[in-house]
Amino acid sequence: MPKRVDHDERRRQIAEALVRVAGRRGLHAVGMRDVAAEAGVSLRLVQYYFETKEKLLLYGLRHLTAGLEARVAARVRAAGDTAGPRALIEALLTEALPTDDESRTFHLVHTAYAVLSVTDEALAAQPFTEDPDAAENAVAGLLQRAKDAGLVPEGTDVRTEAITLLALSAGLGTSVLVGQRTVESATTVLRHHLDRLFGG
């Protein structure tokens, strides 16, 4: 009986190979042949699943984003059911920092997608996630919970603060990536801002 192929798993295998190669060489330098070699499959197989480099890149972007979402969810679960809004916001923002090989590769490759989308029409036509405002909405929702509980000042604009926190986290992540500051100092800056916001 012929072996049954898990096509979704095969696509994930190829997408993970794309991310690894892009993390080492830069997204702009990645070709389908490079990805095939990294995945240990034939170029023909990569072409069978994705047809073009553009389709491979778009799938890779979705795969990359799904990985971050899973890691954020795991960190939030680890914070526990009794964790308050501040702890949950800190968990979410901290996961976006390049603290290990996996998160460093995510930050590097995701940033490369953003830069490439400026000149690549196929990428520019796609949002970076299925719901590009998901993180902003999540942080704003947590801040609203904090506001309702009197944990942040009554006049806090939760939407503006959510945007600020996410922009701060993204900028700090880039500064860690390029060696401007350490993960520890970036985390200290994030906590300092949260302390001010939560009156700590």
Backbone bond lengths (Angstrom), bond angles and torsions (degrees), N, CA, C in turn:
res aa  C-N    CA-C-N  psi(-1)  N-CA   C-N-CA  omega(-1)  CA-C   N-CA-C  phi
1 M - - - 1.459 - - 1.531 108.00 -
2 P 1.344 119.18 130.33 1.457 120.56 -178.13 1.531 111.51 -65.92
3 K 1.334 115.48 146.72 1.454 121.00 -179.57 1.526 109.90 -69.05
4 R 1.322 116.10 133.28 1.458 120.58 -179.66 1.527 109.12 -80.43
5 V 1.326 116.80 131.42 1.460 121.92 -177.98 1.523 109.82 -95.47
6 D 1.325 116.32 129.94 1.463 121.63 174.33 1.527 107.06 -87.27
7 H 1.320 116.69 99.88 1.460 120.89 -173.24 1.529 112.24 -67.25
8 D 1.333 116.81 -36.19 1.468 119.13 178.34 1.521 110.52 -64.52
9 E 1.342 115.78 -42.26 1.458 120.00 178.66 1.524 110.73 -64.68
10 R 1.317 117.64 -38.30 1.464 121.10 178.68 1.538 110.54 -64.60
11 R 1.329 116.84 -41.07 1.462 120.37 177.19 1.527 110.97 -62.88
12 R 1.342 116.09 -42.28 1.467 120.03 178.06 1.522 110.58 -62.54
13 Q 1.326 116.76 -41.59 1.467 121.53 178.79 1.529 110.27 -58.73
14 I 1.302 116.72 -43.70 1.469 120.95 -180.00 1.521 110.53 -69.27
15 A 1.344 117.19 -40.51 1.468 120.50 179.04 1.528 111.05 -63.85
16 E 1.324 116.90 -40.33 1.467 119.98 178.44 1.523 110.75 -64.89
17 A 1.321 116.67 -36.22 1.469 120.37 175.98 1.523 110.24 -64.25
18 L 1.325 116.81 -41.79 1.468 120.94 176.53 1.522 110.76 -57.40
19 V 1.321 116.92 -47.49 1.469 121.18 -178.35 1.524 110.73 -62.82
20 R 1.335 117.22 -42.02 1.471 119.66 179.83 1.525 111.45 -62.98
21 V 1.330 116.92 -45.64 1.466 120.29 -179.77 1.528 110.11 -65.19
22 A 1.326 116.59 -43.11 1.461 120.50 179.80 1.525 111.10 -63.61
23 G 1.329 117.02 -35.24 1.455 120.63 178.23 1.518 112.58 -66.64
24 R 1.330 116.75 -30.22 1.471 120.82 -179.63 1.525 112.42 -87.16
25 R 1.339 116.30 -40.62 1.461 120.26 -168.83 1.513 114.66 -112.70
26 G 1.339 116.94 -13.06 1.455 120.47 -174.41 1.515 110.27 97.11
27 L 1.291 116.42 140.73 1.460 121.47 -175.08 1.527 112.05 -63.19
28 H 1.314 116.30 -37.05 1.469 120.49 -177.18 1.534 112.08 -62.44
29 A 1.343 116.84 -25.36 1.470 121.01 -175.05 1.521 113.01 -94.47
30 V 1.329 117.73 1.23 1.462 120.98 -174.70 1.524 110.49 -85.44
31 G 1.327 116.37 130.14 1.457 122.23 173.31 1.517 110.27 -117.20
32 M 1.306 117.20 164.99 1.460 121.18 -178.89 1.524 111.58 -63.07
33 R 1.325 116.88 -32.95 1.467 120.44 178.48 1.531 110.52 -65.94
34 D 1.356 116.70 -39.01 1.470 121.30 178.20 1.531 110.37 -62.80
35 V 1.323 115.32 -42.91 1.463 120.53 -178.84 1.529 110.44 -66.02
36 A 1.316 116.62 -41.57 1.467 120.62 178.26 1.524 110.92 -59.64
37 A 1.337 115.75 -45.31 1.463 120.04 -179.93 1.526 110.99 -62.82
38 E 1.327 116.57 -42.37 1.466 121.03 -179.77 1.525 111.14 -65.26
39 A 1.319 116.43 -37.84 1.471 121.13 -178.81 1.520 112.78 -79.93
40 G 1.347 116.01 -13.26 1.455 119.70 -178.37 1.516 113.03 73.63
41 V 1.335 115.62 31.49 1.462 120.55 178.24 1.522 108.51 -127.83
42 S 1.309 116.64 173.79 1.463 120.26 -179.59 1.524 111.01 -80.87
43 L 1.312 115.68 154.98 1.460 120.87 174.35 1.529 109.48 -59.11
44 R 1.305 116.55 -38.95 1.467 120.91 179.78 1.535 111.25 -58.50
45 L 1.347 116.52 -38.43 1.459 119.76 179.96 1.526 111.03 -67.05
46 V 1.328 117.13 -42.63 1.469 120.86 177.37 1.530 109.44 -59.86
47 Q 1.314 116.50 -43.77 1.459 121.02 179.18 1.527 111.80 -66.35
48 Y 1.320 116.77 -32.42 1.461 120.94 177.88 1.528 110.42 -62.83
49 Y 1.336 115.81 -43.22 1.454 119.39 -177.20 1.522 113.20 -79.71
50 F 1.323 118.06 -33.28 1.464 119.65 -171.26 1.531 114.90 -121.57
51 E 1.311 118.65 -12.87 1.465 124.19 176.02 1.529 113.50 65.47
52 T 1.335 117.62 -54.36 1.465 120.95 -177.75 1.523 110.76 -130.43
53 K 1.319 116.13 162.29 1.464 120.77 177.02 1.524 110.64 -62.64
54 E 1.341 116.66 -36.55 1.466 120.13 -179.13 1.528 111.09 -61.28
55 K 1.340 116.52 -43.23 1.465 119.93 179.03 1.522 111.12 -66.47
56 L 1.324 116.82 -36.39 1.462 120.81 176.67 1.523 110.45 -64.40
57 L 1.333 116.84 -43.76 1.468 120.82 179.95 1.524 111.15 -63.40
58 L 1.321 117.46 -41.44 1.456 120.33 -179.42 1.525 111.27 -66.32
59 Y 1.331 117.02 -40.73 1.460 120.00 176.98 1.527 109.77 -65.66
60 G 1.322 116.04 -41.32 1.455 120.35 179.11 1.516 111.91 -60.56
61 L 1.323 117.16 -38.40 1.467 121.39 178.27 1.516 110.91 -63.72
62 R 1.328 116.45 -44.55 1.469 119.37 178.54 1.530 111.32 -64.58
63 H 1.326 116.14 -38.87 1.464 121.10 178.26 1.531 110.43 -63.52
64 L 1.318 116.22 -43.02 1.464 121.84 -179.97 1.526 110.51 -61.57
65 T 1.323 116.50 -45.90 1.460 121.70 -178.91 1.525 111.39 -65.90
66 A 1.325 116.44 -39.79 1.471 120.02 178.63 1.527 110.67 -62.78
67 G 1.330 116.33 -36.29 1.460 119.91 178.00 1.516 111.96 -63.64
68 L 1.345 116.50 -42.51 1.466 119.98 177.71 1.525 110.19 -63.45
69 E 1.310 116.91 -44.32 1.469 120.23 -179.38 1.520 111.17 -59.96
70 A 1.323 116.97 -38.90 1.466 120.65 179.01 1.531 111.07 -66.81
71 R 1.341 116.43 -40.26 1.468 119.50 179.43 1.529 111.72 -68.65
72 V 1.330 116.89 -37.83 1.469 120.18 176.48 1.525 109.86 -63.84
73 A 1.333 116.64 -44.52 1.464 120.48 179.73 1.523 110.97 -61.05
74 A 1.325 117.06 -40.66 1.469 120.99 178.90 1.522 110.71 -64.89
75 R 1.331 116.82 -41.16 1.472 119.81 -179.86 1.530 110.72 -66.76
76 V 1.323 116.36 -39.24 1.465 120.46 178.22 1.531 109.88 -65.17
77 R 1.342 117.09 -42.35 1.475 119.94 176.96 1.524 110.88 -61.18
78 A 1.335 115.85 -39.13 1.463 120.03 -179.60 1.527 111.85 -65.58
79 A 1.321 116.59 -25.59 1.466 120.26 178.78 1.525 110.85 -68.31
80 G 1.334 117.21 -21.62 1.468 121.02 174.84 1.518 113.36 96.52
81 D 1.329 114.56 157.78 1.464 121.14 -178.28 1.522 112.51 -65.93
82 T 1.320 117.02 -23.67 1.464 119.72 -176.54 1.534 112.34 -93.98
83 A 1.311 117.08 1.55 1.467 119.80 -179.22 1.527 110.12 -64.30
84 G 1.324 115.65 137.60 1.455 120.97 179.40 1.521 111.54 -84.34
85 P 1.342 117.14 177.75 1.465 121.32 -178.46 1.526 114.00 -57.26
86 R 1.321 117.15 -39.64 1.458 119.03 -178.43 1.534 111.20 -64.01
87 A 1.320 117.35 -45.24 1.469 121.34 -179.84 1.528 110.89 -62.58
88 L 1.319 116.61 -38.67 1.455 120.42 -179.86 1.529 111.69 -69.66
89 I 1.326 116.44 -40.07 1.473 120.08 176.72 1.524 109.73 -63.70
90 E 1.321 117.11 -43.85 1.465 120.40 179.48 1.528 110.93 -62.25
91 A 1.322 117.10 -40.32 1.465 120.64 178.34 1.527 110.55 -62.13
92 L 1.315 116.63 -44.10 1.460 121.36 -179.00 1.534 110.83 -64.23
93 L 1.320 117.16 -47.03 1.463 121.07 -177.32 1.528 111.95 -69.70
94 T 1.312 117.12 -36.38 1.458 120.79 -178.62 1.523 111.46 -67.93
95 E 1.327 116.99 -34.61 1.465 119.96 179.71 1.520 111.25 -64.09
96 A 1.321 117.59 -25.60 1.465 120.86 -179.66 1.531 112.47 -77.15
97 L 1.334 117.77 -9.97 1.468 120.22 178.29 1.528 110.18 -81.74
98 P 1.341 117.55 145.47 1.476 120.25 178.48 1.526 111.19 -78.84
99 T 1.338 115.59 84.82 1.462 121.24 -173.67 1.523 114.02 -97.21
100 D 1.352 117.23 -15.51 1.462 121.19 179.64 1.527 107.87 -148.48
101 D 1.318 116.45 -177.49 1.466 119.61 -176.12 1.527 112.01 -59.90
102 E 1.327 116.70 -41.90 1.464 120.06 -176.98 1.527 111.59 -66.30
103 S 1.335 116.43 -48.20 1.468 118.98 -178.36 1.523 111.48 -72.49
104 R 1.336 116.96 -29.62 1.462 120.00 175.72 1.532 110.73 -65.30
105 T 1.328 115.75 -43.69 1.459 119.82 177.64 1.516 110.75 -63.52
106 F 1.343 116.51 -42.04 1.469 119.36 177.27 1.515 110.63 -56.70
107 H 1.325 116.86 -51.20 1.467 121.34 -175.77 1.522 110.61 -61.41
108 L 1.317 116.27 -44.04 1.460 121.57 -178.74 1.530 111.43 -63.23
109 V 1.326 116.23 -48.93 1.459 120.42 -175.66 1.532 110.86 -73.27
110 H 1.316 117.63 -39.19 1.467 120.18 179.05 1.530 110.29 -63.52
111 T 1.324 116.99 -41.09 1.465 120.55 176.71 1.524 110.43 -62.97
112 A 1.331 116.39 -38.83 1.461 120.71 178.53 1.527 110.89 -63.96
113 Y 1.331 117.40 -38.15 1.463 120.34 175.69 1.533 110.24 -60.64
114 A 1.330 116.26 -43.98 1.465 119.88 -179.03 1.521 111.11 -60.50
115 V 1.350 116.24 -44.15 1.458 120.69 -179.62 1.527 110.64 -66.88
116 L 1.338 116.70 -43.54 1.462 120.80 -178.51 1.524 111.85 -64.88
117 S 1.325 116.99 -31.89 1.465 120.19 -178.08 1.525 112.53 -67.13
118 V 1.327 116.92 -17.61 1.466 120.00 178.38 1.529 110.66 -65.27
119 T 1.335 116.67 -33.69 1.467 120.65 -177.32 1.520 113.82 -113.49
120 D 1.323 118.75 -8.97 1.457 122.18 -178.29 1.527 108.66 -104.65
121 E 1.330 116.93 111.29 1.464 120.76 -174.70 1.525 112.57 -63.68
122 A 1.323 117.14 -35.86 1.466 120.09 -178.99 1.526 111.15 -64.59
123 L 1.335 116.24 -41.34 1.466 119.48 177.58 1.520 111.28 -73.42
124 A 1.321 116.71 -38.78 1.464 120.53 -178.41 1.529 111.79 -61.40
125 A 1.329 116.17 -27.96 1.463 120.57 -178.64 1.524 112.28 -77.28
126 Q 1.327 117.52 -8.70 1.462 121.79 -176.30 1.526 110.92 -108.84
127 P 1.344 117.66 136.86 1.465 119.18 172.04 1.524 109.35 -69.84
128 F 1.336 117.22 154.53 1.458 119.92 -178.63 1.516 112.64 -71.30
129 T 1.303 117.87 -16.34 1.464 121.42 172.80 1.520 107.26 -142.62
130 E 1.315 116.81 167.48 1.458 119.83 176.82 1.521 110.40 -61.39
131 D 1.313 116.82 -33.98 1.463 122.03 175.43 1.526 107.08 -128.40
132 P 1.343 117.23 95.35 1.468 119.54 -173.14 1.518 114.44 -63.46
133 D 1.341 117.81 -17.58 1.461 120.70 -179.50 1.527 112.58 -100.81
134 A 1.325 117.70 10.94 1.472 120.32 -173.96 1.526 111.67 -60.32
135 A 1.332 117.53 -47.48 1.469 120.03 -178.64 1.526 110.79 -65.03
136 E 1.331 115.72 -42.73 1.463 119.82 178.65 1.526 111.10 -60.43
137 N 1.335 116.08 -43.97 1.468 119.84 179.55 1.526 111.41 -65.07
138 A 1.337 116.47 -38.31 1.470 120.13 -179.86 1.522 111.05 -64.47
139 V 1.348 116.87 -46.36 1.465 120.13 -179.69 1.525 110.44 -67.14
140 A 1.334 117.17 -42.27 1.461 120.05 178.66 1.528 110.94 -61.09
141 G 1.333 116.51 -39.44 1.457 120.35 178.24 1.524 112.37 -63.85
142 L 1.327 115.99 -40.61 1.470 119.89 177.92 1.527 110.93 -67.28
143 L 1.322 116.21 -38.72 1.464 119.41 177.73 1.530 111.09 -66.68
144 Q 1.331 116.74 -35.11 1.462 119.20 176.93 1.524 110.38 -65.05
145 R 1.340 115.96 -40.31 1.473 119.34 175.15 1.519 110.84 -58.72
146 A 1.341 115.40 -43.91 1.462 120.30 179.75 1.526 110.87 -63.93
147 K 1.320 116.04 -40.51 1.471 121.00 179.63 1.526 110.29 -64.42
148 D 1.330 116.90 -44.48 1.465 121.39 179.56 1.528 111.42 -62.03
149 A 1.344 115.49 -30.93 1.472 120.38 -179.14 1.526 112.18 -89.54
150 G 1.327 116.95 1.15 1.462 120.36 179.52 1.520 114.00 75.45
151 L 1.330 116.95 22.20 1.468 120.86 -178.22 1.517 113.02 -88.61
152 V 1.322 116.61 -17.10 1.468 121.98 173.87 1.523 106.96 -128.49
153 P 1.342 117.84 159.29 1.466 119.89 -177.55 1.528 113.07 -55.43
154 E 1.311 115.56 147.47 1.458 121.70 -175.74 1.530 112.38 -59.56
155 G 1.323 117.32 -33.69 1.461 120.57 -177.55 1.516 115.01 -84.46
156 T 1.334 118.42 7.54 1.465 122.04 -177.89 1.531 111.20 -62.03
157 D 1.320 116.27 128.28 1.462 121.90 173.03 1.528 106.52 -87.89
158 V 1.321 116.47 100.81 1.468 120.34 -170.25 1.529 111.94 -65.27
159 R 1.323 118.20 -34.54 1.465 120.64 179.82 1.523 110.90 -66.71
160 T 1.338 116.27 -46.76 1.467 120.38 179.61 1.520 111.00 -63.27
161 E 1.324 116.74 -41.37 1.467 119.78 179.21 1.524 111.58 -66.35
162 A 1.325 117.23 -36.85 1.465 120.12 177.76 1.526 110.21 -63.30
163 I 1.327 116.63 -45.48 1.469 120.99 178.07 1.522 110.18 -60.33
164 T 1.322 116.45 -43.11 1.469 121.56 -179.48 1.521 111.30 -62.32
165 L 1.321 116.55 -46.38 1.463 120.52 -178.59 1.526 111.78 -63.13
166 L 1.318 116.97 -42.87 1.467 120.27 -179.49 1.526 111.01 -67.88
167 A 1.340 116.94 -38.87 1.465 120.24 177.52 1.523 110.26 -66.04
168 L 1.329 116.41 -39.59 1.460 121.08 177.70 1.526 110.72 -62.29
169 S 1.328 116.28 -46.15 1.460 120.79 -179.85 1.527 111.26 -62.33
170 A 1.330 117.07 -43.46 1.466 120.74 179.68 1.532 110.95 -63.61
171 G 1.320 116.21 -44.20 1.469 120.15 179.43 1.516 112.22 -64.82
172 L 1.321 116.69 -41.24 1.460 120.44 177.70 1.529 110.34 -64.68
173 G 1.342 116.44 -38.57 1.457 119.70 177.86 1.516 111.72 -59.68
174 T 1.325 116.84 -43.13 1.468 120.70 178.09 1.517 111.06 -65.03
175 S 1.328 117.01 -39.03 1.464 119.85 -179.55 1.524 111.43 -66.03
176 V 1.344 117.15 -32.81 1.472 120.74 174.78 1.525 109.33 -69.85
177 L 1.322 115.87 -43.21 1.460 121.54 -177.37 1.527 111.90 -58.37
178 V 1.325 117.11 -41.01 1.471 120.79 -177.38 1.529 112.48 -89.56
179 G 1.336 117.51 2.26 1.457 120.63 175.70 1.520 115.16 84.79
180 Q 1.325 117.26 12.91 1.463 120.36 179.34 1.525 111.48 -70.83
181 R 1.330 115.32 -35.95 1.467 118.82 177.66 1.525 109.82 -146.77
182 T 1.310 115.37 165.70 1.457 121.17 -179.14 1.528 110.39 -86.31
183 V 1.323 115.55 164.55 1.461 120.25 175.01 1.525 109.75 -58.56
184 E 1.331 116.86 -40.46 1.460 121.40 -178.46 1.522 111.49 -61.74
185 S 1.353 116.67 -45.16 1.465 118.37 -178.85 1.527 110.93 -69.78
186 A 1.333 117.64 -35.11 1.460 120.60 177.27 1.525 110.36 -64.17
187 T 1.328 116.36 -42.30 1.463 121.07 178.51 1.527 110.68 -63.84
188 T 1.336 116.39 -38.49 1.465 120.67 177.94 1.527 111.13 -61.60
189 V 1.331 116.69 -41.62 1.470 120.83 178.65 1.529 110.26 -63.56
190 L 1.339 117.13 -44.58 1.460 120.25 177.90 1.533 111.19 -58.83
191 R 1.318 116.49 -45.98 1.465 120.25 -178.49 1.527 110.98 -66.57
192 H 1.319 116.17 -35.81 1.470 120.25 177.89 1.529 109.63 -60.32
193 H 1.318 116.75 -45.49 1.466 119.33 -179.83 1.524 110.73 -65.92
194 L 1.339 116.70 -41.15 1.467 119.44 177.98 1.529 111.40 -64.88
195 D 1.335 116.98 -36.66 1.471 120.61 176.82 1.514 110.45 -60.28
196 R 1.329 116.90 -44.48 1.461 120.76 179.66 1.531 111.25 -65.01
197 L 1.339 115.53 -41.81 1.463 120.65 -178.17 1.523 111.08 -66.55
198 F 1.344 115.55 -41.16 1.463 119.83 -177.62 1.527 112.67 -92.92
199 G 1.307 116.98 8.81 1.459 120.47 174.53 1.506 114.17 71.67
200 G 1.364 115.15 22.82 1.467 119.30 -178.93 1.494 111.83 -93.59
